Amino acid sequence: MKVSLSLLAIAQTAEAWSASSSRGTFGRPSALSSTVEDAPPASAETYADPSRYLNDHPSNNVPPHIAALVGRGLHTRPDHPIGIVRAKIQEYFATLPHEYVVYDAEDPIVTTTQCFDDLRIPPDHPGRSPSDTYYVNDETLLRTHTSAHQSEHLRSGADCFLCAGDVYRRDEIDSSHYPAFHQLEGVRLFPEEEMAGADGLKGEEWTSSDECATISVDLKNTLEGLMDHLFGETEKKWSEDYFPFTTPSFELEIKYEGEWLEVLGCGVIHEEVLQMADRPDRRGWAFGLGLERLAMILFEIPDIRLFWTDDERFHSQFKEGQITKFKPYSKFPPVYKDIAFWIPEDFVENDFFEMARGVAGDIVERMELIDEFTNPKKGKTSKCYRITYRSMDRSLTNEEIDALQDSLREKVEVDLGVEVR
């Protein structure tokens, strides 16, 4: 099976690092790294309590179907594709000279300071908008990236660490986007004596220094080794990128089955990020990647919704430590329905997508805009969306989809102020 780039848009490097990115609970290290005395270690499942995320605060926009996903801990399940990929990555870093502490049980509720301010993400960045992010209240949110924990671990004294977890973003609906997915973050700080020549350097003086070049080379060599560990020796290429929290910044692509695929973003940690983390005397690198993205490639899984299924026909195909190609079971036929409406000036597309998920759940496979026009006399704009409904485990009837479609029509008129045509 050839994996197309369009199937793998989830956790695009630019999204994974720049779309989102006062202290939160400090996540205890995984059992792979150390233990905490006199207290039971936290696990990803510790946070499986929807009441933590649902409240009447005017800024809260976490719907029940999203709250129900928190705490599933897919990245910690040894026989789940997400957990297998995470373990493979940790396996590689365990072979390197420096010991990496592993954090995989962080509280998914973080502050805006952790998620944005500590990472130099500006106040007007779209990643802060409620149209893109799930807010618990006006000061806390469901993390949009694992980078939200970077500063707290640096501040605690960690020099080399990996941080894996579930992250949440309001997004479009198709086979490669889901509002909950998983990331893995990696950080390495270099010893002070190795960076002595960079003392006091800032801006272009720093980025053009030999020490910055040393960090960049080490970062690239480390990540090229990771790709070889996951995919075997493969052709790679680097390009410059931009992230608020690293400079210089890079994007890595690999050639897989004849196609170039973006796999991660990375860079030299910005000096201001280190200063805010109370580590002004240190220098280092960081990277972030999407676990679903890698798993969809390695296991040839065509639909991101499958990662969240409870269907034994899916889970029985995977075993701890093994990369096996997914064998599709019966694919049930889709049901297509269109909905068209006149939109108000403040219409937000992600609100509509979220509403459809809330009404129909995961049987919404895809939503696409198929027509848009503006009436010049009325000055009003109409949008028409095609919704693809498909269940992963049963056939859908026109009757049940018609009922869902009717519910959606009523809800968008009342809650979004549109005029259904």
HELIX and SHEET records of a PDB file:
HELIX    1   1 LEU A    5  LEU A    8  5                                   4    
HELIX    2   2 THR A   13  SER A   18  1                                   6    
HELIX    3   3 ALA A   44  TYR A   47  5                                   4    
HELIX    4   4 PRO A   50  ARG A   52  5                                   3    
HELIX    5   5 PRO A   64  ALA A   67  1                                   4    
HELIX    6   6 LEU A   74  THR A   76  5                                   3    
HELIX    7   7 PRO A   81  PHE A   93  1                                  13    
HELIX    8   8 THR A  112  CYS A  115  1                                   4    
HELIX    9   9 ASP A  117  LEU A  119  5                                   3    
HELIX   10  10 PRO A  126  ARG A  128  5                                   3    
HELIX   11  11 THR A  146  HIS A  149  5                                   4    
HELIX   12  12 GLN A  150  ARG A  155  1                                   6    
HELIX   13  13 GLU A  192  ALA A  198  5                                   7    
HELIX   14  14 GLY A  203  THR A  207  1                                   5    
HELIX   15  15 ASP A  210  PHE A  231  1                                  22    
HELIX   16  16 GLU A  271  MET A  276  1                                   6    
HELIX   17  17 LEU A  291  LEU A  298  1                                   8    
HELIX   18  18 ILE A  304  TRP A  308  5                                   5    
HELIX   19  19 GLU A  312  HIS A  315  1                                   4    
HELIX   20  20 GLU A  349  ALA A  360  1                                  12    
HELIX   21  21 GLY A  361  ILE A  363  5                                   3    
HELIX   22  22 ASN A  398  LEU A  416  1                                  19    
SHEET    1   A 7 VAL A 101  TYR A 103  0                                        
SHEET    2   A 7 CYS A 160  TYR A 168  1                                        
SHEET    3   A 7 ALA A 180  PHE A 190 -1                                        
SHEET    4   A 7 ARG A 283  GLY A 290 -1                                        
SHEET    5   A 7 GLU A 259  ILE A 269 -1                                        
SHEET    6   A 7 THR A 246  TYR A 256 -1                                        
SHEET    7   A 7 LYS A 236  PHE A 243 -1                                        
SHEET    1   B 2 ILE A 109  THR A 111  0                                        
SHEET    2   B 2 THR A 140  LEU A 142 -1                                        
SHEET    1   C 4 VAL A 364  ASN A 375  0                                        
SHEET    2   C 4 LYS A 380  TYR A 389 -1                                        
SHEET    3   C 4 VAL A 335  ILE A 343 -1                                        
SHEET    4   C 4 GLU A 419  VAL A 420 -1                                        
END                                                                             
